[in-house]
């Protein structure tokens, strides 16, 4: 098994709240510099910068997974990771139709820039990406599975936009196998309160909106290979060698 | 009633005082789902919510709300605080639940 240092929740300049410096070269360059093995680009409700980051990551020899931080109708944030760029882009098209058609006001929310691997801005997303989509939390597992992806409720320990803060509990009929926490120090308490988590793989990502916030090579998973399908499989399986 | 007078009468804790305290307040609005607030928050409202993050400030600016009141003793995160100062948005705080906070605000505006 390979020990892979990861950061699977990173925003680019496509997220309105993401800093304009979150360009593909900065994200991938910083991840490589820090010694991360695998990253995922997870902009709010969009995968449109994944291609640039994946292409660049290949050149740097690190694995980049195409992802999205989906906002459910309850404004719960869920990290969704896909086995390929094609699947992610199909999911992107599907989600784009489920977004409210409210235009982004750049002055208030920030820019939503699409770029290529040379950091050239090739377009902007017109609709505000931080809005709630029409997808309910209980639909996410099936919807994401249809595109071959996995769902990871994001920063479940945070007081806003998290599964636990927004729904108040983990629905007992949930099927997700992995959950993300921001601060690992409260994990024992969290698991005591929410028994469902005992059987979950727990990961901790940066949720970086600024380049300096990308994770140090601290958190790791074990995977058969550095290939994306193997990493997604590893994320679905709790094991004794897990960090948490 | 002007926002400055409302702040005095409500005794809500001042988290961040904006540059709009001369605003004539319109009415009370209670909601947490930002996607709804974005389309429904009346201009110059007293908006009561438990969402203490930066997006609340952005939504308040977008809808030209009068102020944000965080209920349930919710504290804004650091980024929200910065954004509120940057954008000149007034943020207050109450230890009471949303309804009770709203009722107090409503009674002050309609006294």
Interface residues (C-beta under 8 A of the other chain):
Chain A: X17 X74 X75 X100 X102 X105 X108 X109 X130 X131 X132 X159 X160 X161
Chain B: X33 X34 X35 X38 X39 X51 X52 X53 X54 X55 X58 X61 X62 X74 X77
